[in-house]
Amino acid sequence: MPNGCWLGDRGFRAHEYLPMKIHQLPQGARFEYEGIEYVKTGPLTGTGKAGPRFIPRYAVLKPLDNAGTSSTPKSDALPRADVIQAFDTFYAECKALVPEDKQIALDAARNRFLKVLG
């Protein structure tokens, strides 16, 4: 199979792909290496049916789910309100566990977190 990426009307076929290196794939991307299908589970790690495997940086991989060819990035961001609600639940549980003399430090940490969150 020739190398290339889907370029629409430029003559490439849809089944062609852009060879990639492990560091170019996003976490969770599916790819083929040495005829075996893997999912990227770490910076240089892919996990297949036989378990995790080290993938060398120099290895040429075949992306299986259009990794790196999409022009729109996939966002895993949670809505701000959901993050604040989850953090408030966590904070309430921590407050009940932290001794009274450490409450000021816990409150300061909470305020720093919320300030960074915006």
N, C-alpha and C positions, 0 to 999 in steps of 0.2 A: 504494500500500500504506500503510495507516495506521501511525502510529508507536506503539510500545508494547513491552512485554517480555512474555515468557511468564509468566503468573500463574496457571496451572492452571485452577481452577474459577471464576475471576473473570470469565470471558467473553472473554479475549484468545485469539487463535489462535496455534498454535505457529510459524507462519511470520512472525509479527510480531517486531519487533526494537526494541531500545533504541538510539536514535541516540547516538553517542559522538564525542568529540574525540580527536585523536591522542595526547594526553598521558594519556588514560584507558586506553589499550590497553597490554597487556603486550608486551614484546619478543617477536617471532615470531608475534604474532596476525595472522590474516588479516582483511582488511576490504575493502570496496568504496568507491571514491571516484570520482565522475563516471563511473560505469558500468564502471570497470576494477578488477579484483581486484589487491590488493597484499598484501605481508607487511611488517609493521613491522620495519625493520632499524636504526632509530636514533630518537632522541628526536622528530625531526620529519621522518623519512624513511620512505618506503615503497618497496619494490622490486616491480615488476611485470614482465611479459614484455618490456617495452621498456627495462627498467633502472630505476635508482633515480630517485626523484622527491621533491622537497620537498613536504611536506603542511603547509599553514598551520594554525596553532592554531585558527583560527575555523572550519575545515572540518568539516562534519557528515559522519561516516562511518557506514557500515553494517557492523557486525561480522558476520563470516561463520562464526565458530566459537564462538559463545556467549561471546565475550570480555566480561567484566564482568557476566555474568548468573549465573555459577556461584557458589554459596555456599562451595565448598571451594577454597582456593587450591592451585594446582599448584606442587609443590616440585621444583626441579632439584638439590637438595642431594645431595651424594655421601656415602656412609657414611664416618664418621670414619676407620676402619681403612684404607680405600682412599686417603684423602687423605694419611695418615701414610706409607703404603707408597710412594706416588708421590713425596712429599717426600723420603723417605729415599734413594730412587734418585737424585733430582736432587742431593741434598746430597753423596752419595758421588762423583758425577761432578764436582761443583764442587770438592770437597776434593782430588781428583787434579789439578785445573787450577790451584788457588790456590797461590802461593808459600808456603814454610814460614813466613815472617815475617808472613803475613796469616791464618794458620790460626786464631789466637785470635779475631780479629774475625769470621771465618766461623762459628766455634763459638758465639760470642755471638749472632750473628744467628739461627742455628738455634734456640738456646734461647729467644729472644724469640718466634720464630714458634710453637714448640710451646707456649709459655706462653699465647699469645693463642688458639691452637686449643683449649686446655683439656684 
